[in-house]
Amino acid sequence: MTEKLSSWRRGGKATAKQHLDAGNRDSHYSDFSAGVVSEKEELLGPMANIQDCLADVLPTLDGSPFIRSLYFRPGDAYNEQTINHAKLLGKEIFSDLRGEERKAMINEQIDRIQLAIRETKEGRLTTKDETEKKSANTFIGQDERLQALAVVMLHYCAALQVRF
């Protein structure tokens, strides 16, 4: 009975497990990415999928086989788990290309992300100046969009750190 009780108590803790990604390379993901969430993480709020916030931007970005599996917690997009997940998956961006060609393609995607960030910031400033209740909801949506774009930027910048 002790084993079941201790297992139940540990049930929500994230533990590292080995996972084989699409490129048949060994990768380490936490149980969190598989859907296991600790009680502490549940209290912090739900995770948002990048795809939900950036449905218009993602189709313009190339090279990442895992971009649609990125997530963040609105208001806490810079937590260690989100950053590590984005970096880990970023290593596979344009993994079929080598050297300068790969670097150029990644930089092209980063330019697209920077443009989306600039456009969102401009829209956010416009919304901030408005006083309607509807604009407050828009402002919150734009804030979440900026957080999602920051995670995607980190994802692509992590790819530049990997040499193929």
N, C-alpha and C positions, 0 to 999 in steps of 0.2 A: 504494500500500500504506500510506503514511503516513496518508492520510485515514481508512482503515478502522480503523487502530490507534488513532488519536486519537479517533475516534468511539466505539470500543469502550470506551476509558478514560473518556469522558464519559458513557457510556450510563446510569449510575445517578443522575446529578445531576438534581435537580429544576430545571426551568426554567418560567418563567411562560408560559402560553398563553391565548389568548382562548377563551372558551366562551360559548355562548348558553344562558341558563337557560330554564326553563319559561315565564317571563313575557316572553320575547323581549328581555330587557335584556342588555346586554353585562356579563359578569362575568369576573373573572380568577381562574383556579384554577391551582394548580401541577400538574405532572405527577404529583405524589404522590397527589392525589385520583383520578387516573386509574389508579393502581396501580403507578406507577414508584417504586421505593424505592431510596435510596442504600445502599451497604454500611454506612455508619455508622448509618443508621436501622435497618437489619436487626439490627445488634448490640445495639441498645437494647431490643429485644423487640417482639413483635407488637402490632399495633393491635387494639383491641377496639371493636366496634360498639356504639353506645349502645343499640340495640334489644336486644342480647343481655343487657345489664345491667338494663334498665328496661322489660322487656316488660309489666309491670303498670302502669307510670306513663304511658307514651307514649299509650295509648288515651284517657287523661283529658285530654291536652293538645291544644289546637286551634291553628290558624292558621299552622303552619309546614309548608310543602310539602316541606321538605328535612330534617326532623328525623330521619328514619330513615337519613340518609346521614352523620350526625355520628359521629365516632370519637374515641378517645383512647388513649393508651398507659398501661396500668396502672402506677402508680408515678411517672408523668411526665405527668399530665393537663394540667399548666399550661405545657407547652412552647409556644413561639411559633407553631408551625405549627397545632397544635390550636386555639389561641385565635383565630388569624386565620381559620381555616376556619369556626369556630362563628360568629364575628362577621359574616363575609361572607354566610353563608347566613341569618343572623338578620335581615338587611335586608329579606327578603321576607315576614316574618311579618305576617299580616293586611294585606298590601299593597293589598287591595281596599277597605279601610276608610280613613277620613280622620279627622284631628283627635282630639278627645276620645273618640270611640267606639273608635278604634283603641287609644289609650292605655289605656282601661278594659279592653279585651279582653286586652291584653298583661299588664296588672297582675293580672288574674284568673288567668292562666296562671302568673305568677310566684308568686302565693299558693299555688297547687297544688304547685309545685315546692318551695317553702319547707316546706310540710306534709310532703312526702315526705322532705325532708332531716331534719326534726325526728324523724319516725318512725324513720328509718334510724339516726340518732344514738342514739336511745333503745335500739333493738335492739342496736346496737354496744356500748353501755355494759353492757347485760345480758350479752352474749356475752363481753365482756372479763373479767367477774367469774367466768365459768365456767372450769373447768380441763380439760375433756375435749378430746381431740384433735379430735373432730368440731366443737366450737365454734371451734377455731382456723381451720378451713377456712371456717366461717361468718363469722368475723371478717374474713378476707381478702376474702370475697365482699362483705361490707358496706362495706369500705373502697373496693373498686372501684366499688360502687354510689354511694357518696358522691362519688367522682371524676366519675362519669358525670353525676350530678345537678348538679355544679358546672359542667360543660361545657354542659348544657342551660340552666342559669340564665344563664350568660354569653350563650348564643344568644338567649334572650328579652330580656335586658337590652340587647343590641346593637340590638334592634328599636326600643327606646325612643329611641335616639339618631337615628333616621331620621325625618324629617318627610315626611308625604304630604299 
